[in-house]
Amino acid sequence: MSTVPWTGPAWDDPALTRLARRLRDAHRAVAPLPPPARQRLIRHLLVITDLAKRDADLATRRLEAFLADFQDAPDVR
């Protein structure tokens, strides 16, 4: 185990900034939906947001999959 404490990601990390903006935009896209669909999709986004704290690359892939499914889902338009 390392004795150097982890200080977290750099604040100027462009990949994390892009991920944060895409998560924000996804939340904005889900917000106007009817309550049942909105609640389900917001829970999904919160899981991705929580994952981003530990593994930004995996969170990015999950968000991409979410957005692809969101665009194709007929029940959320």
C-alpha positions as CSV (number, residue, x, y, z in Angstrom):
1,M,0.0,0.0,0.0
2,S,1.3,3.5,-0.9
3,T,2.0,6.0,1.9
4,V,1.3,8.9,-0.5
5,P,-2.3,10.1,0.0
6,W,-4.4,10.3,-3.1
7,T,-5.5,13.8,-3.8
8,G,-8.1,13.0,-6.4
9,P,-8.1,14.1,-10.0
10,A,-6.7,17.3,-11.2
11,W,-9.3,20.1,-11.4
12,D,-8.2,21.0,-14.9
13,D,-8.7,17.5,-16.3
14,P,-10.5,18.0,-19.7
15,A,-11.9,14.4,-19.7
16,L,-13.6,14.9,-16.3
17,T,-14.9,18.3,-17.4
18,R,-16.4,16.8,-20.5
19,L,-17.9,14.0,-18.5
20,A,-19.4,16.5,-16.0
21,R,-20.9,18.6,-18.7
22,R,-22.4,15.5,-20.5
23,L,-23.9,14.3,-17.2
24,R,-25.4,17.8,-16.6
25,D,-26.8,17.8,-20.2
26,A,-28.3,14.3,-19.7
27,H,-30.0,15.4,-16.5
28,R,-31.4,18.4,-18.3
29,A,-32.7,16.2,-21.1
30,V,-34.5,13.9,-18.7
31,A,-36.0,16.7,-16.5
32,P,-39.0,17.5,-18.7
33,L,-40.1,13.9,-19.1
34,P,-43.3,12.5,-17.5
35,P,-42.7,11.4,-13.8
36,P,-42.4,7.6,-14.2
37,A,-39.9,7.7,-17.0
38,R,-38.0,10.7,-15.4
39,Q,-37.6,8.9,-12.1
40,R,-36.2,5.8,-13.6
41,L,-33.8,7.6,-15.9
42,I,-32.6,10.0,-13.1
43,R,-31.8,7.0,-10.9
44,H,-29.8,5.6,-13.7
45,L,-27.9,8.9,-14.1
46,L,-27.2,9.1,-10.4
47,V,-25.6,5.6,-10.5
48,I,-23.4,6.8,-13.4
49,T,-22.6,10.0,-11.5
50,D,-21.6,8.0,-8.4
51,L,-19.5,5.7,-10.6
52,A,-17.6,8.7,-12.0
53,K,-16.2,9.4,-8.5
54,R,-14.3,6.1,-8.7
55,D,-13.8,5.3,-12.4
56,A,-14.3,8.1,-14.8
57,D,-13.5,6.0,-17.9
58,L,-16.2,3.4,-17.0
59,A,-18.7,6.2,-16.2
60,T,-18.0,7.7,-19.6
61,R,-18.7,4.5,-21.3
62,R,-21.9,3.9,-19.3
63,L,-23.1,7.5,-20.0
64,E,-22.5,6.9,-23.8
65,A,-24.6,3.7,-23.6
66,F,-27.3,5.5,-21.6
67,L,-27.4,8.4,-24.1
68,A,-27.6,6.0,-27.0
69,D,-30.5,4.1,-25.3
70,F,-32.2,7.3,-24.3
71,Q,-32.2,8.5,-28.0
72,D,-33.7,5.2,-29.2
73,A,-36.3,4.8,-26.4
74,P,-39.8,5.4,-27.7
75,D,-41.3,5.8,-24.2
76,V,-39.3,8.8,-23.2
77,R,-40.0,11.3,-26.0
